[in-house]
């Protein structure tokens, strides 16, 4: 009798487990179908998604350009003759705008309704919480605090620091040519070292010495962040891009552990030193420290914002400078035109490079922004 009852209980347990699994699967399928009907429910043209990646057909984004993916979506909707269309990243709906006037409305006129850039952040990793990832009231609050930081007067105070970094780069290039004029120069690495030195000096008030030491800490962090990408990093990036809510719940960070620890410790030590020693410097970190002393920022927010300005300024500036120099190398006539423009303005100021001098180099600015080619 006991054996019979035990078998009955086992069968009931198995049936209960099967029913639970089946019910869970049905709920999961219905949830996915509901998520993938987002654009259909709103009568917006869309591309048919496929679980679990939606319309992004890659598991790990390493080597995949978001720009190329966006261009493919843009071209598909453009070929259909529609002004906008819906796609999915994982289960997340995303809107693709093909009409310039609508794009202007999104970016400018109606920006208050589109202030979330869809960048992942999690409070369990404060380094990811910054003005680039913040949205809504949180973003507006942070923006109002930082707007006074980027006045013309503030930019001018930082100019001498940037000029010093450029002079160090110039000395490095001259030395390289003097040692071996036939040696190729890695311009991407050169620009990366230059932007690292500039950001280190302007934001953190330190000399990175990227040209002098190949393994300078800040330059190494730049490589780790944008170049040294491992399998586990790709997995975390995949989770945070395709399943942000789950990633936030699990406390997943899309910034490498070593990079997170370095910037967290570096900023904490710098803040503690300046506050205890009463040291003040003309750099971005000092602005963050002042905001913290006024009760407007927490230490975690200082770390997140400081990291953002390193990450955003380093990779974008070094790539833009590299591409500009590459195009000038291919087009000698434009290179000569830029040189003539720079020399003519320098002659007006006795060869002195100042903030105002650069502002007069209109053609140089056009070339750097891609308008002069």
Helices and strands as residue ranges (DSSP letters): H 2-35, H 38-41, H 66-80, E 84-89, E 92-97, H 100-104, I 105-109, G 111-113, G 126-128, H 136-146, G 147-150, H 152-179, H 187-204, H 217-226, H 231-242, H 244-250, H 257-277, H 284-293, H 299-330, H 332-348, H 355-360, H 362-368
